[in-house]
């Protein structure tokens, strides 16, 4: 999984792997990772780190595998410099949280965690990047429209598209964070497009 270029391990991948594993130690019995989930009251009390750590925490191994595999697939597909990729991640994360706060009162009571908002943002960026080339323009448009339509459906109807498959292994999914991630990824792409 770690890309090796000229026999050097990519530091950004190593950092992300360590961050994600550390944030999910509660899945094997440690409890400190739960203090990384977005909790509105805790943030108001000064636990500001939760604004940055919540995407990396997951509620189950199933949630972890689903989100983390998608994250690394899209992250590795983007042949960008590290600062651009981190901007896509940060923007998708911020907008997924803002959208969830704006559209779902559940966030204030149950909190928010998981990479799915960022995953949707990175998928949007992948679609937009594919549209830059004539040969892959159609595929990019299809990918972008699929993630956009899926996110809008989940936000406005409140149901996850593949909810019947997950059988309560994802906690309480908040569809608005997916749409926020798409918006954040799109904005970051627009800001960095040459």
N, C-alpha and C positions, 0 to 999 in steps of 0.2 A: 504494500500500500504506500510505503514511503518512496517518493520519486528520488532516484539517485541520478544526479547529473555530474559528470566528470568525477565519479567516485565520492561525491559529497552528498550527505543527507540534507534534504531541504529542511531548513530550520523552521519554516512556517508550518509544515506538516507535523513535525515533531512537537512543536508548541501546541497545535490544535489537538493532537492525539492525547498528550499529557493533560491538557485542560479538560477535555471531554471525559477521559477516564477518571480524573480526580473529582469531577463534579457528579459522578455517578457511583461513588463508592458506597452510597446508602443501599444500592441494589444488592450488595453482598454483606450488609450488616452494619456498616458505619452510619452514623446519624448526622454528621456535620453537613453533608451535602444538602440537606433539607433547608438549611439556612441560606441557600443560594437561590431558591425559588423566588419569583416575584411575589411579594406579599405587600399589598398597598399600605396597610397599617405599619408594617415594619419599615418600609421606605420612609414614611412620614416621620417615624421615630429616629431616622438617621442612618438606616442600613442601606446606604446608597449603592453599595456594590451589587445589590440584587438587580438593579437596572441593567447591569452588564452580564451577570452570570446566569440569569434565568433561562436563556435558550439552551444552555449546555446540560441542564438537569432533566432527567426523564423519570417517569413514574413506574415503569416496568421494563424488564428486559426486552419485551416485544416492542415497546415504544422506543427504547434505545436503539435496537437493531434497525427498525423502520426509518427513524430520523437520521441516524448516523450514517447508514449506508447511502441514503439519498444525498446527504450533505457531501460526503467524500466523492461520490460520483460526479456531482455538479462542480465541486471545487476543483477536482483534478481535470475536468474537461476544459475549464477556463485557462487558456494559455495566456495569462496576464501577469503583470508583475505583482508581487505580494501586496503592495500598498493598494492597488486597485481592487484586488480580491477582498482585502480586509474592509475597504470602503463599501463594497457590495454587502458584506456580512453585517457591518455596523448599520448601514442604512436600512437593510431588510429587517434587522432586529428592532431598531427604533420604531419604524413604521408599523411593524406587526404589533408591538406593545401599544402604541398610540391608537391603532385601529381597534384592538381588543378593548381598551379602556373606553373608547368612544361608543362602541357598538354593543358591548356585552356587560351588563351589571354583574354577571357571575365572576368576572375577574377580581372585583373588589372583595369578594367573599372566599373564593376558592384559590385565587392566585393564578399564575401562569408559568408554564415551563415547557421546554422542548424546542427542538430545532426546526419544526415544521414551517414556521413563518419564514425563517431564513432559507430553508429548502425551496419554498415557493419563489422567493426572491431570486435565488441563484438560478432556478429553472427558467424564470423570465429572462434573466440576463443571457443564459445560454441560447434561448430562442432569438433574442435580439442580435446576439453575436453571429448566429447562423444566417440571419437575414442580411448581413453585410456582404455576403458572397453570392454571386449569381447562381452558382451550382447548388447552394443549400438554402436559398431564399424561401422556397415553399415549405421545407421541413421546419425552418426557423419560425415561420409564420404559424404553422400548425401547432408547434410546441407553445409558442407565446399565447395564442388564442385559447388553447386547451387549459393552460394554467390560469389564465385570466377568467375564463368562463367558469371553471371549477371553483375558483375562489369567490367569485361573485355569487354563484349559486349557494355556496356554503354560508356566506355572510348574510344574504337576504332571506334564505329559507331556514337557516339555523341547523341544517343537517349536513353531516359529512357525506361526501359522494360515496365512499366505500365503507360507510358506518357498519353495515351488516357483516362485513368481514372481520372487523376488529373486536367485536364482542366484549366491550368494556375493558380492554387492555390498555387504553390510552387515557384513562382518567376521564375528564370532562373536556372534550375538544371544543375549542372556540374558533369557529370558522373565520371570524373577522381578522384574526391574526394572519391567516393565509393571504387574504386580500391586501392587508397592510404590507406583508412581505413582498408581494408582487409590485405594489406601488413603490416601496423603498428600493427594490432592485432596479426598477425602471428609471427612477429618478437618479440613482447612482450611475447607471449606464449612460444616461443622457448627459450627466455632468462630466463624465470621463471620455466620452466619445470624441475621437479626433476628427 
